């Protein structure tokens, strides 16, 4: 992976860590499909956009879903690590420990990250209680000629607490709405002014729009779009135990901060300043 894409991933990773928080008040109540993108804000009389759902913009802490949120296929939130590893489709994969050279899993690979893995700082796990696995998950929804997508599953104290699918097909949102009912929408986007090397200024969306379905026992299904870096866009789908993934993210933040502090102290002690 080239340096540009690596930097984009680091920025995205840092941005996503900050979003695993308690869900605040929600706004906007309509979802439109405009080509291959979903949005809740369109220009008046835009004939290229179709209303998909009217959503639910209430501030209720829980909304009853059409079906119970449990996980994704055979991957159930709360399942044990050993149960995950003995799934037929997982047993077929080649289990490897993630290293600095294994940025994303190849087809047929299952990459494992633990607190002893020798990887880049932004990918590190800082507790023996946390284990992550990455693989290409067959979603059953074909997009650009494939139906598998890079997925990370996170275990905390031996139990699955999050399933995270990178860049899922746009059809996911319609399927999720059919399965779970109208989502609540969290819109935290704004427009920023960007300037290129020639001095030209343009307006770009920045921030996140999340479509949320809240289940029992702090389970949340979320499909989100992210706009960043003056024109880049990304999306993801996750099912998580929100209470426990907040704990995992806190461990990650604290571990990364401690590592940066120790690195700074080491540089200071070796400096001639």
Secondary structure by P-SEA (a helix, b strand, c coil): ccaaaaaaaaaaaaaaaaacccccbbbbcbbbbcccccccccccccccccccccccccccccccccccccccccccccccaaaaaaccccccccccccccccccccccbbbbbccccccccccccccccbbbbbcccccccccccccccbbbbbbccccccbbbbcccccaaaaaaaaaccbbbbbbbbbbbbbbccccbbbbbbbcbbbbbbbbccbbbbbbbbbbcccbbbbbcccccaaaaaaaaaaaaaaaaaaaaaaaaaaaaaaccc
